Amino acid sequence: MSQAIRFLYRGEVRTVADAPPTRTVLQHVREDQHCTGTKEGCAEGDCGACTVIIGELKGDAVELKTVNSCIQFLPTLDGKALFTVEDLKQSDGSLHPVQQAMVDCHGSQCGFCTPGFVMSLWGLYLKQDGNTSHPERREIDDSLSGNLCRCTGYRPIVDAAHHMLDLPRVKFDRDALAAMLKKIQRSEMLTYSHDGRKFHVPQSLDQLVRIRAENPAATILSGSTDVGLWVTKQMRDLGDIIYINQVAELQTLAERDGKLEIGAAVTLNDAYAALCRHYPQELSELWQRFASLPIRNAGTLGGNVANGSPIGDSAPWLIALGSEIVLRGKNGQRVMPLEAFYLDYQKKDLQPDEIVEALRVPLPQANRRFRTYKLAKRFDQDISAVCAAFAITLDGGIVREARIAFGGMAATSRRAPKAEAALEGRAWDETALQDAMQALSEDYAPLTDMRASAAYRVKAARNLLRRFWLETRLDAPLPATAVNAFARA
């Protein structure tokens, strides 16, 4: 039997039993709840006009995060709290400090994008709870990375981000929210049905494996940052859906046997936060430049890898480090190198009954040099023209192992065997570098598309290899400030 979706909105428990499983949160808020402050701009998670905040229990605490409501399906709200711009109105009718700061700093002109900016700023405001200092500019920029403005420009909005903390503070009662959320949590699997379509929400790995084996054609859903566009842009019928984000076993982060194991439902933001504790110099910039904060709050590293996009930013560096992918099906667990998972464009070594369970990422080694670089037309929220990753193992100045992987250069994220061969067994010097740069032309035959020409991609790939050498050469390696326009002294 179908069960109703339950979530908190405007201080009340809302139940929905008659909406299509792929109805978006944005559609529900605007058309069913008639709360039209939240806007629809792009319907693909790029412009930020639809930004809302989702509250979710993590243990006994409440996690609050901004997401794009235009690509989140309504059943994913089950057991959570939804906040829109209407929630900021104070009991006496006054504006919230975030809103008042936007007024005081002239942060709005046409106003269409303003509710989305307000919600992103509120997300930042909530993080500053109890903190008397102002956030740094980088943190402000990151909080606004998912919001686009074409008329006001960003200076007055950034001013508002500072000014909002100078106004009398408004406290958010997390304990009261946690108490309300605990009352609507489920211990058993939710199955929501509408018009012949089912939305399954398993609570354990065993339930997930069973329901997947029974429904091999069902769509696996996690962060919805890609699958959501299949509906809003491609108008696809997803059939039955299996939502994996309530499976506790897929939410784990654990270190064992020299590797960091990341569950398939760990968000991009949480995954990169854990990774950057081990690889701060190597992955911090990519973390900040990966899509936008609302996308990283919702999307998962497992989903990014399972999607298998040739321009995905995670696969190249995961492959370069020699990461493994863990698959789970009715016959048990299967582990393979990530590079073996990708067979061809949008083709993966994944059986109909299998799901991605986890990724295993090798931790740093003293003799390994590792970097990853993203080339795109914008710093924030842009798809790579080329994404490169390099990892070499040195022994007394000799390259014992080289692993080079690129995204955007082939139908899948793929290694560069000829360039690797040109380096292995040789001194890590400019002569070997030049040979490897030349070999890259034989490893890849990239396409020309709207993001870059084939010639640009080949030249950029070579130059990124040179940059890697300049940063990691044994004789006078260059600091990041000498090779990276975004690095800070």
ZAMARGU-4260 file (C-alpha; in steps of 0.2 Angstrom, whole numbers, plus 5000, padded with zeros to 4 digits):
<rodrens>
0) 5000/5000/5000 | 5006/5018/4996 | 5011/5028/5011 | 5010/5047/5012 | 5025/5059/5012
5) 5027/5068/5028 | 5038/5083/5031 | 5038/5100/5041 | 5034/5116/5032 | 5029/5133/5040
10) 5029/5125/5057 | 5017/5111/5053 | 5018/5092/5047 | 5012/5092/5029 | 5007/5076/5021
15) 5006/5073/5002 | 4998/5057/4995 | 4992/5062/4978 | 5007/5070/4969 | 5018/5062/4955
20) 5034/5055/4962 | 5044/5066/4950 | 5034/5082/4955 | 5048/5094/4961 | 5049/5103/4977
25) 5048/5120/4968 | 5032/5115/4959 | 5024/5109/4976 | 5029/5125/4985 | 5023/5137/4971
30) 5008/5128/4964 | 5001/5117/4979 | 5006/5128/4994 | 5004/5144/4984 | 5021/5151/4992
35) 5027/5160/4977 | 5042/5169/4984 | 5053/5154/4978 | 5056/5157/4959 | 5059/5146/4944
40) 5073/5152/4932 | 5083/5138/4924 | 5075/5122/4931 | 5092/5114/4931 | 5100/5119/4947
45) 5111/5133/4939 | 5103/5150/4943 | 5098/5149/4961 | 5082/5158/4960 | 5074/5142/4968
50) 5085/5140/4983 | 5078/5133/4998 | 5085/5126/5015 | 5082/5108/5020 | 5083/5103/5038
55) 5088/5085/5042 | 5092/5075/5057 | 5110/5069/5059 | 5110/5059/5075 | 5102/5070/5087
60) 5107/5086/5078 | 5099/5096/5064 | 5109/5099/5048 | 5103/5114/5038 | 5108/5116/5020
65) 5104/5125/5004 | 5098/5115/4989 | 5090/5119/4972 | 5071/5115/4974 | 5069/5115/4955
70) 5077/5098/4953 | 5073/5089/4970 | 5058/5077/4969 | 5045/5080/4982 | 5046/5062/4990
75) 5064/5066/4995 | 5057/5078/5008 | 5050/5063/5019 | 5056/5065/5037 | 5064/5082/5033
80) 5060/5101/5036 | 5058/5113/5021 | 5061/5132/5023 | 5057/5144/5010 | 5059/5163/5010
85) 5041/5165/5017 | 5048/5157/5033 | 5060/5172/5037 | 5045/5184/5041 | 5046/5188/5059
90) 5032/5186/5071 | 5030/5205/5072 | 5030/5207/5053 | 5047/5214/5052 | 5061/5208/5040
95) 5074/5196/5045 | 5091/5203/5046 | 5096/5195/5030 | 5082/5203/5021 | 5085/5220/5030
100) 5103/5219/5025 | 5098/5217/5007 | 5087/5232/5008 | 5100/5243/5017 | 5114/5238/5005
105) 5103/5240/4989 | 5106/5222/4985 | 5091/5220/4973 | 5085/5228/4957 | 5073/5218/4947
110) 5071/5206/4962 | 5068/5190/4953 | 5084/5182/4960 | 5083/5190/4977 | 5073/5176/4986
115) 5087/5164/4981 | 5101/5175/4987 | 5091/5178/5003 | 5090/5160/5006 | 5109/5157/5002
120) 5113/5171/5014 | 5102/5164/5027 | 5111/5148/5026 | 5127/5158/5029 | 5119/5167/5043
125) 5114/5151/5052 | 5132/5145/5051 | 5137/5161/5060 | 5126/5157/5075 | 5135/5162/5090
130) 5150/5168/5080 | 5153/5187/5082 | 5166/5188/5068 | 5161/5191/5050 | 5164/5178/5037
135) 5178/5179/5025 | 5175/5185/5007 | 5179/5167/5001 | 5166/5160/5012 | 5153/5173/5006
140) 5158/5169/4988 | 5156/5151/4991 | 5139/5153/4999 | 5133/5163/4984 | 5141/5152/4971
145) 5124/5144/4966 | 5116/5161/4964 | 5117/5171/4948 | 5113/5190/4946 | 5112/5199/4930
150) 5107/5217/4936 | 5113/5222/4953 | 5130/5214/4952 | 5138/5206/4967 | 5146/5220/4977
155) 5130/5226/4986 | 5125/5208/4989 | 5142/5204/4997 | 5140/5220/5007 | 5123/5213/5013
160) 5132/5197/5019 | 5143/5208/5030 | 5130/5220/5036 | 5117/5206/5041 | 5128/5201/5056
165) 5128/5219/5062 | 5110/5219/5064 | 5101/5212/5080 | 5103/5193/5079 | 5088/5182/5076
170) 5091/5165/5084 | 5085/5149/5076 | 5079/5135/5088 | 5087/5120/5082 | 5082/5110/5097
175) 5064/5113/5094 | 5066/5108/5076 | 5075/5092/5081 | 5061/5087/5092 | 5048/5090/5078
180) 5058/5080/5066 | 5060/5065/5077 | 5042/5063/5077 | 5041/5060/5059 | 5056/5048/5056
185) 5053/5031/5049 | 5060/5014/5055 | 5053/5005/5040 | 5055/5007/5021 | 5043/5020/5013
190) 5034/5015/4997 | 5025/5030/4989 | 5014/5026/4974 | 5005/5037/4962 | 4997/5033/4945
195) 5006/5016/4943 | 5024/5023/4948 | 5032/5019/4964 | 5045/5028/4975 | 5055/5017/4986
200) 5065/5023/5001 | 5074/5009/5009 | 5082/5011/5026 | 5095/4998/5026 | 5108/4990/5013
205) 5099/4974/5014 | 5082/4982/5009 | 5091/4992/4995 | 5099/4976/4988 | 5082/4967/4989
210) 5072/4980/4981 | 5085/4983/4968 | 5085/4964/4963 | 5066/4965/4962 | 5066/4981/4951
215) 5082/4981/4940 | 5074/4993/4928 | 5070/5006/4942 | 5080/5022/4942 | 5092/5024/4956
220) 5091/5042/4964 | 5103/5050/4976 | 5106/5069/4976 | 5095/5072/4960 | 5108/5084/4953
225) 5108/5075/4937 | 5093/5063/4937 | 5082/5079/4941 | 5087/5086/4924 | 5081/5070/4916
230) 5064/5076/4920 | 5064/5095/4920 | 5075/5096/4903 | 5073/5079/4895 | 5055/5075/4900
235) 5059/5057/4903 | 5048/5045/4912 | 5059/5038/4926 | 5047/5023/4930 | 5049/5017/4947
240) 5062/5026/4958 | 5074/5019/4972 | 5080/5033/4983 | 5096/5028/4992 | 5099/5042/5004
245) 5091/5035/5019 | 5102/5019/5019 | 5113/5021/5034 | 5127/5010/5027 | 5129/5021/5012
250) 5132/5037/5023 | 5148/5031/5031 | 5166/5038/5030 | 5179/5027/5037 | 5198/5025/5036
255) 5205/5007/5034 | 5220/4999/5026 | 5227/5015/5020 | 5211/5020/5011 | 5197/5032/5015
260) 5180/5023/5011 | 5166/5035/5006 | 5148/5028/5005 | 5139/5031/4989 | 5126/5042/4998
265) 5139/5054/5006 | 5136/5071/4999 | 5150/5079/4988 | 5152/5092/5002 | 5155/5080/5016
270) 5166/5069/5005 | 5177/5083/4999 | 5178/5089/5017 | 5185/5072/5022 | 5196/5071/5007
275) 5204/5088/5010 | 5209/5084/5027 | 5221/5072/5019 | 5224/5082/5003 | 5222/5100/5007
280) 5234/5107/4994 | 5229/5095/4981 | 5210/5095/4982 | 5204/5111/4990 | 5202/5122/4975
285) 5193/5108/4965 | 5181/5106/4980 | 5177/5125/4980 | 5175/5124/4961 | 5165/5109/4960
290) 5148/5115/4954 | 5140/5126/4968 | 5137/5124/4986 | 5118/5119/4984 | 5123/5106/4971
295) 5137/5100/4983 | 5125/5099/4997 | 5113/5088/4987 | 5124/5078/4975 | 5135/5063/4980
300) 5152/5057/4975 | 5145/5040/4972 | 5132/5048/4960 | 5145/5058/4951 | 5155/5042/4948
305) 5141/5031/4944 | 5134/5044/4931 | 5150/5041/4921 | 5150/5058/4913 | 5166/5061/4902
310) 5167/5078/4910 | 5164/5073/4928 | 5177/5082/4939 | 5179/5068/4952 | 5184/5053/4941
315) 5201/5059/4934 | 5209/5062/4951 | 5201/5046/4958 | 5208/5036/4944 | 5225/5044/4946
320) 5226/5039/4964 | 5221/5021/4960 | 5204/5022/4969 | 5192/5007/4969 | 5174/5006/4967
325) 5163/4994/4978 | 5148/4987/4970 | 5134/4977/4979 | 5121/4965/4971 | 5111/4950/4976
330) 5126/4939/4975 | 5137/4950/4986 | 5150/4963/4985 | 5161/4966/4970 | 5177/4977/4970
335) 5187/4984/4955 | 5198/4998/4950 | 5188/5013/4945 | 5196/5015/4928 | 5189/4997/4924
340) 5171/5002/4928 | 5170/5013/4913 | 5168/5003/4897 | 5163/5016/4885 | 5153/5032/4883
345) 5139/5030/4896 | 5143/5011/4898 | 5148/5004/4914 | 5152/4987/4921 | 5137/4987/4932
350) 5125/4972/4933 | 5106/4976/4933 | 5104/4970/4951 | 5119/4980/4957 | 5121/4997/4965
355) 5137/5007/4969 | 5140/5005/4988 | 5156/5015/4991 | 5173/5022/4984 | 5190/5018/4992
360) 5202/5032/4990 | 5221/5029/4994 | 5227/5040/5007 | 5243/5050/5005 | 5260/5042/5003
365) 5277/5051/5007 | 5284/5047/4990 | 5269/5051/4979 | 5266/5068/4971 | 5248/5071/4966
370) 5239/5086/4959 | 5222/5089/4950 | 5218/5104/4939 | 5201/5111/4932 | 5200/5122/4917
375) 5184/5131/4914 | 5177/5148/4908 | 5172/5153/4926 | 5179/5150/4943 | 5163/5144/4951
380) 5149/5133/4944 | 5155/5129/4927 | 5158/5113/4918 | 5176/5108/4914 | 5184/5110/4897
385) 5198/5099/4903 | 5200/5091/4920 | 5218/5084/4923 | 5225/5073/4937 | 5243/5067/4939
390) 5251/5055/4952 | 5269/5049/4952 | 5278/5039/4964 | 5296/5044/4966 | 5311/5033/4971
395) 5327/5043/4973 | 5321/5055/4959 | 5316/5041/4948 | 5298/5039/4943 | 5293/5022/4948
400) 5275/5023/4944 | 5265/5037/4934 | 5246/5038/4933 | 5239/5051/4922 | 5220/5054/4919
405) 5210/5066/4910 | 5191/5071/4909 | 5185/5080/4894 | 5198/5072/4882 | 5188/5055/4878
410) 5172/5047/4879 | 5176/5042/4897 | 5188/5049/4910 | 5203/5039/4905 | 5222/5036/4908
415) 5236/5041/4897 | 5246/5025/4895 | 5259/5032/4882 | 5263/5047/4893 | 5264/5037/4908
420) 5276/5025/4899 | 5287/5040/4894 | 5289/5044/4912 | 5291/5028/4921 | 5309/5022/4925
425) 5316/5039/4921 | 5322/5054/4931 | 5309/5067/4935 | 5317/5080/4924 | 5312/5091/4909
430) 5318/5079/4896 | 5306/5066/4902 | 5293/5079/4904 | 5294/5084/4885 | 5293/5066/4880
435) 5277/5064/4890 | 5269/5080/4884 | 5272/5074/4866 | 5265/5057/4870 | 5248/5065/4876
440) 5244/5068/4858 | 5244/5050/4855 | 5234/5045/4870 | 5219/5056/4866 | 5209/5063/4851
445) 5197/5075/4859 | 5182/5082/4851 | 5178/5100/4848 | 5162/5107/4856 | 5155/5122/4864
450) 5167/5122/4878 | 5183/5120/4869 | 5191/5115/4853 | 5201/5099/4851 | 5217/5109/4848
455) 5214/5119/4864 | 5211/5103/4874 | 5227/5094/4868 | 5238/5110/4871 | 5230/5113/4888
460) 5233/5094/4893 | 5251/5096/4889 | 5253/5113/4898 | 5244/5105/4913 | 5257/5091/4914
465) 5271/5105/4913 | 5262/5114/4927 | 5262/5098/4937 | 5281/5096/4934 | 5284/5114/4939
470) 5275/5111/4956 | 5283/5094/4960 | 5301/5094/4952 | 5314/5090/4964 | 5325/5106/4960
475) 5316/5122/4965 | 5298/5117/4964 | 5287/5132/4961 | 5274/5138/4975 | 5256/5138/4970
480) 5256/5157/4969 | 5268/5156/4955 | 5257/5144/4944 | 5239/5148/4950 | 5231/5164/4947
485) 5218/5160/4961 | 5231/5156/4974 | 5233/5167/4989 | 5250/5172/4995
</rodrens>
